[in-house]
Amino acid sequence: MLQALVSHARRLWLQLARPVDSEPGLREEFVAPSAKTYRPLQCVVLTDEVCRTLFEGFRDHRRSQRGDEEIGWVLLGIREEQEALALATLPAGAQREAGVAHVRFNSLAQAVASRIVRQWDKRLSLLGVVHTHPGSLRHPSQGDFEGDSRWVGQLRGGEGVFGIGTADEGDPLTPDPSLSTARGIGAQPESNRQTWGELSFSWYALAKGDRRYRRLPATMTLGPDLARPLSAVWRLLERHAEEIDRLCRQQNGVAFEVANGEDGPSLSMRLPLAETGTSLKVLLEQRETRFVYQEGQDLSSVDPDEERIDRAVYLVLAELAGQRSAMVRS
C-alpha cells in the first residue's frame, strides 16, 4: 500500500530542507541540529483543528467522485523532547495521483504551502505523513515501511509520526457511528486510535533502524491548524506552484496572505521593492491574476499581458526599472 508515497515524502523533505533565499535563516531553523535532547516519542499531540481537518477531509473525500481512492496529508509541527505537536496539515491535493491502494502527493504544492505556513510560524518542521487505507487495515503496510524507513532518519529526533485512516463500519470497539457523527462527538477507543462515526485514525511512530512501527498514543489539545486557511485557495496554489516556488527562490522577502477576492478567496503575494515604501502585489484569484504597484498609500494597477506569474512579475519589474531610470535622467 502507498509505495509511491515514499519517494514523494523524501522529495518533500528535500524541498523543505534546502535553502530558501526569501526567508533568511530558515534552513538553520528547519534542519540544523537542535539544542534539545530527543528521546523516543511517547505521544503525538494534535490540536482540535488539526483533528477536525483530518476527519472532515476524510469524510468529504469519501463523498466525492474520487472517494474510492486513498488520500493523505503531510503533518507539520513542533518536535519536543518526547512528543510531537501537530499544528498544520497539507493535503495531497487535487493534482495527486491516486488509486484504491496508493496515493502520490503533489509535493511541489506542499513545499510552497510549507513556505507560507512557516512564514506564520518558523518553528514548524516535518513530523510525518497521514494516509488512508481501504477497508479496515489500520496498520501501516509492508510497502509503507519499505518507503518510510528510507527517509525517516532525516526528521528531527530521527523518528516520524504516521497516521492511518480507515472507515471501520461494524467495528465492535467503535461507538455507535450514527450517534457520534450526528452529534459531532468523537471517541478514543484505544490509546493510539481516534474515531468519529465510522472514520478512524490510528497513530504510529517509526524511528531510524526500527524493524517495525510501534503504536503511538494520541492526545488532543486546543489549538489551530495553521494551514487551514490555505484549503480555500489550494487549487490556486497547485495551479501556480512552480511559478510561485521560482519567485520565492529568486526574490527576497516574499510575503503571503489569504484574502477575500472579487470572486472568492484569493492568495496575495507581496514583493518588496528597492525603494522604501514600494512593493508589487500579485493577487491570485479564480478567474484572473491581478498586479498592483504600491508606493506609500498610492495603488496602481499593472497589466503585463503575460499568463505565467514569474515572467509577468519580471516584466513589471523591468518596466518599473525603466521608468525609474528615465526619471533619474530627466
C-alpha positions as CSV (number, residue, x, y, z in Angstrom):
1,M,0.0,0.0,0.0
2,L,1.1,3.5,-0.7
3,Q,4.5,2.6,-2.0
4,A,4.6,5.7,-4.3
5,L,4.3,8.0,-1.3
6,V,7.8,7.1,-0.3
7,S,9.8,9.0,-2.9
8,H,7.5,11.9,-2.7
9,A,7.7,12.2,1.1
10,R,11.5,12.2,0.7
11,R,11.3,14.7,-2.1
12,L,9.1,16.9,0.0
13,W,11.7,16.7,2.9
14,L,14.4,17.8,0.4
15,Q,12.1,20.6,-0.8
16,L,11.6,21.8,2.8
17,A,15.2,21.4,3.9
18,R,17.0,23.2,1.1
19,P,18.0,26.9,1.4
20,V,15.3,29.5,0.8
21,D,16.6,32.9,-0.3
22,S,13.4,34.7,0.6
23,E,13.5,33.5,4.2
24,P,17.0,34.2,5.6
25,G,17.9,31.7,8.4
26,L,15.1,29.3,7.5
27,R,17.4,26.5,6.7
28,E,19.1,26.7,10.1
29,E,15.7,26.9,11.8
30,F,14.3,24.0,9.9
31,V,17.1,21.4,9.7
32,A,20.0,22.5,11.9
33,P,20.9,20.4,15.0
34,S,18.7,21.5,17.9
35,A,19.8,22.1,21.5
36,K,17.1,19.7,22.6
37,T,17.9,16.1,23.5
38,Y,15.4,14.0,21.6
39,R,14.2,10.7,23.2
40,P,11.8,8.2,21.6
41,L,8.4,9.6,21.1
42,Q,5.9,8.9,23.8
43,C,2.8,10.6,22.2
44,V,1.6,12.7,19.3
45,V,-0.5,15.8,20.4
46,L,-2.9,17.0,17.8
47,T,-4.8,20.3,18.0
48,D,-8.5,20.2,17.8
49,E,-8.5,21.9,14.5
50,V,-5.9,19.5,13.0
51,C,-8.2,16.6,14.1
52,R,-11.2,18.3,12.5
53,T,-9.2,18.9,9.3
54,L,-8.3,15.2,9.1
55,F,-11.7,13.8,9.9
56,E,-13.7,16.3,7.9
57,G,-11.3,16.0,4.9
58,F,-11.6,12.2,5.1
59,R,-15.4,12.4,5.2
60,D,-15.7,14.9,2.4
61,H,-13.2,12.8,0.3
62,R,-15.3,9.7,0.7
63,R,-18.4,11.6,-0.5
64,S,-16.6,12.9,-3.6
65,Q,-16.2,11.4,-7.1
66,R,-12.8,10.1,-6.1
67,G,-13.9,8.7,-2.9
68,D,-12.7,5.1,-3.6
69,E,-9.1,6.4,-3.8
70,E,-6.6,6.7,-1.0
71,I,-6.0,10.2,0.3
72,G,-3.3,11.7,2.5
73,W,-1.8,14.7,4.3
74,V,1.6,15.9,5.4
75,L,1.9,16.8,9.1
76,L,3.9,19.9,10.2
77,G,4.5,20.8,13.8
78,I,7.0,21.1,16.7
79,R,9.1,18.2,17.8
80,E,9.6,18.3,21.5
81,E,11.8,16.1,23.6
82,Q,9.4,13.1,23.9
83,E,6.3,14.3,22.0
84,A,5.3,15.7,18.6
85,L,2.8,18.6,18.5
86,A,0.9,18.6,15.2
87,L,0.0,22.2,14.1
88,A,-0.6,22.0,10.4
89,T,-1.9,19.7,7.7
90,L,-1.0,19.9,4.0
91,P,-3.3,17.8,1.7
92,A,-2.2,15.6,-1.1
93,G,-4.0,18.0,-3.4
94,A,-6.3,17.7,-6.4
95,Q,-3.4,17.1,-8.7
96,R,-2.3,14.0,-6.8
97,E,-2.1,10.6,-8.5
98,A,-4.1,8.0,-6.5
99,G,-5.9,4.7,-6.7
100,V,-7.5,2.3,-4.3
101,A,-4.1,1.3,-2.9
102,H,-1.8,4.2,-3.4
103,V,-1.5,8.0,-3.4
104,R,1.3,10.2,-4.8
105,F,1.3,13.6,-3.2
106,N,1.7,16.9,-5.1
107,S,4.9,17.6,-3.3
108,L,5.7,20.9,-5.1
109,A,2.5,22.4,-4.0
110,Q,3.1,21.2,-0.4
111,A,6.6,22.6,-0.5
112,V,5.2,26.0,-1.5
113,A,2.4,25.7,1.1
114,S,5.0,24.9,3.8
115,R,6.8,28.2,2.9
116,I,3.6,30.1,3.5
117,V,2.8,28.4,6.8
118,R,6.3,28.7,8.1
119,Q,6.1,32.4,7.3
120,W,3.5,32.4,10.1
121,D,5.4,30.1,12.4
122,K,9.1,29.3,11.6
123,R,9.2,26.7,14.4
124,L,7.4,24.2,12.2
125,S,9.1,21.1,10.8
126,L,8.0,18.0,9.0
127,L,6.7,15.5,11.6
128,G,5.4,12.7,9.3
129,V,2.5,11.7,7.0
130,V,-1.1,10.5,7.3
131,H,-2.9,8.5,4.6
132,T,-5.9,6.3,4.3
133,H,-6.2,2.6,3.7
134,P,-9.1,0.7,2.0
135,G,-11.2,-1.5,4.2
136,S,-10.1,-1.8,7.8
137,L,-6.4,-2.2,7.5
138,R,-5.5,0.1,10.4
139,H,-1.7,-0.7,10.5
140,P,0.9,0.6,8.1
141,S,1.6,-1.9,5.3
142,Q,5.0,-3.5,4.4
143,G,5.1,-1.2,1.4
144,D,4.7,1.8,3.8
145,F,7.5,0.5,5.9
146,E,9.9,0.0,3.0
147,G,9.4,3.6,2.0
148,D,9.2,5.3,5.3
149,S,12.3,3.6,6.7
150,R,14.4,5.2,3.9
151,W,13.8,8.8,4.9
152,V,12.5,8.9,8.5
153,G,16.0,9.2,9.9
154,Q,16.2,12.8,8.3
155,L,13.4,14.0,10.6
156,R,14.2,15.7,13.9
157,G,14.9,13.1,16.5
158,G,15.3,10.5,13.7
159,E,11.7,9.5,14.2
160,G,8.4,10.2,12.5
161,V,4.7,10.2,13.1
162,F,2.4,8.1,10.8
163,G,-1.3,8.1,10.8
164,I,-3.6,5.5,9.1
165,G,-7.2,6.4,8.2
166,T,-9.9,3.8,7.8
167,A,-13.6,3.6,7.6
168,D,-14.3,0.9,10.2
169,E,-18.0,0.1,9.7
170,G,-19.1,-2.6,12.2
171,D,-16.0,-2.3,14.4
172,P,-17.1,-3.5,17.8
173,L,-14.7,-1.1,19.5
174,T,-16.2,2.0,17.7
175,P,-19.1,3.7,19.4
176,D,-22.4,3.9,17.5
177,P,-21.4,5.8,14.3
178,S,-24.9,7.2,13.8
179,L,-24.8,8.8,17.2
180,S,-21.3,10.2,17.2
181,T,-21.4,11.6,13.7
182,A,-24.9,13.1,14.2
183,R,-23.8,14.8,17.4
184,G,-20.3,15.7,16.2
185,I,-18.8,13.7,19.0
186,G,-15.5,11.8,18.6
187,A,-14.2,9.0,20.7
188,Q,-10.9,7.3,21.5
189,P,-11.4,3.5,21.9
190,E,-7.7,2.8,22.1
191,S,-4.8,5.0,23.2
192,N,-3.4,5.3,19.6
193,R,-6.8,5.5,17.8
194,Q,-9.3,8.3,17.4
195,T,-12.7,7.8,15.8
196,W,-15.6,9.9,14.5
197,G,-18.5,7.8,13.4
198,E,-17.2,5.0,11.2
199,L,-14.0,7.0,10.5
200,S,-10.8,6.2,12.3
201,F,-7.2,7.4,12.5
202,S,-4.6,5.1,14.1
203,W,-1.2,6.6,15.1
204,Y,2.3,5.0,14.9
205,A,5.9,6.0,15.3
206,L,8.9,4.8,13.3
207,A,12.5,5.6,14.1
208,K,15.6,5.1,12.0
209,G,16.7,1.5,12.4
210,D,13.4,0.2,13.6
211,R,12.2,-3.1,12.2
212,R,8.5,-2.2,12.7
213,Y,6.2,0.6,13.6
214,R,5.1,1.0,17.2
215,R,1.8,2.3,18.5
216,L,1.9,5.9,19.4
217,P,-0.6,7.2,22.0
218,A,-2.5,10.3,20.7
219,T,-3.9,13.2,22.7
220,M,-5.7,16.3,21.7
221,T,-5.4,19.9,22.8
222,L,-7.0,23.2,21.9
223,G,-5.2,24.9,19.0
224,P,-5.3,25.8,15.3
225,D,-4.5,24.1,12.1
226,L,-2.1,26.7,10.8
227,A,-2.5,25.5,7.2
228,R,-6.3,25.5,7.2
229,P,-6.7,29.0,5.6
230,L,-4.8,27.6,2.6
231,S,-7.5,25.0,1.9
232,A,-9.7,27.7,0.4
233,V,-7.0,28.6,-2.2
234,W,-5.4,25.2,-2.6
235,R,-6.4,24.8,-6.3
236,L,-4.9,28.2,-7.0
237,L,-1.7,27.2,-5.1
238,E,-1.4,24.0,-7.1
239,R,-2.1,25.7,-10.4
240,H,0.8,28.2,-9.9
241,A,3.1,26.2,-7.5
242,E,6.0,26.1,-10.0
243,E,5.9,29.9,-10.7
244,I,5.5,30.8,-7.0
245,D,8.3,28.5,-6.0
246,R,10.6,30.1,-8.6
247,L,9.8,33.6,-7.4
248,C,10.4,32.7,-3.8
249,R,13.8,31.4,-4.6
250,Q,14.7,34.5,-6.7
251,Q,13.2,37.3,-4.6
252,N,13.9,38.2,-1.0
253,G,11.1,38.8,1.5
254,V,8.1,37.4,-0.5
255,A,5.1,37.5,1.9
256,F,1.7,35.7,1.5
257,E,-1.8,36.3,2.7
258,V,-5.1,34.6,2.2
259,A,-7.7,37.3,1.4
260,N,-11.2,37.8,0.0
261,G,-11.0,38.5,-3.7
262,E,-13.6,39.7,-6.1
263,D,-14.8,36.1,-6.9
264,G,-14.0,34.3,-3.6
265,P,-10.9,33.6,-1.6
266,S,-7.6,34.7,-3.2
267,L,-3.9,34.3,-2.5
268,S,-1.9,37.5,-2.2
269,M,1.8,37.7,-2.8
270,R,3.7,40.9,-1.8
271,L,7.2,41.5,-3.2
272,P,9.1,44.4,-1.5
273,L,10.9,46.6,-4.0
274,A,14.2,48.5,-3.6
275,E,12.7,52.0,-2.9
276,T,11.4,52.5,0.6
277,G,7.6,52.1,0.8
278,T,7.2,50.4,-2.5
279,S,6.0,46.9,-3.3
280,L,4.4,44.8,-6.0
281,K,1.3,42.8,-5.1
282,V,0.2,39.8,-7.0
283,L,-3.4,38.8,-6.4
284,L,-4.2,35.2,-7.5
285,E,-7.9,34.8,-8.0
286,Q,-10.0,32.1,-9.5
287,R,-10.7,33.9,-12.8
288,E,-7.6,36.1,-13.2
289,T,-4.4,37.3,-11.7
290,R,-4.0,41.0,-10.9
291,F,-0.8,43.0,-10.4
292,V,-0.8,46.1,-8.2
293,Y,2.1,48.5,-7.7
294,Q,2.1,50.3,-4.3
295,E,4.0,53.4,-3.5
296,G,3.1,54.6,0.0
297,Q,-0.7,54.8,0.1
298,D,-1.0,55.0,-3.7
299,L,-2.0,51.9,-5.7
300,S,-1.7,51.5,-9.4
301,S,-3.0,48.5,-11.4
302,V,-0.5,47.0,-13.9
303,D,-1.2,44.7,-16.8
304,P,2.0,42.8,-18.0
305,D,0.0,40.8,-20.6
306,E,1.6,37.6,-19.6
307,E,0.0,34.4,-18.2
308,R,2.9,33.0,-16.2
309,I,3.2,34.7,-12.9
310,D,7.0,34.6,-12.7
311,R,7.5,36.1,-16.2
312,A,4.8,38.7,-15.5
313,V,6.5,39.8,-12.4
314,Y,9.8,40.4,-14.1
315,L,8.1,42.2,-17.0
316,V,6.6,44.6,-14.4
317,L,9.9,45.0,-12.6
318,A,11.7,45.7,-15.9
319,E,9.0,48.4,-16.7
320,L,9.3,50.0,-13.3
321,A,13.1,50.0,-13.5
322,G,12.9,51.7,-16.9
323,Q,10.5,54.3,-15.6
324,R,12.9,55.0,-12.6
325,S,15.9,55.3,-14.9
326,A,14.0,57.8,-17.2
327,M,13.1,59.9,-14.1
328,V,16.7,60.0,-13.0
329,R,18.0,61.1,-16.4
330,S,15.4,63.8,-16.6
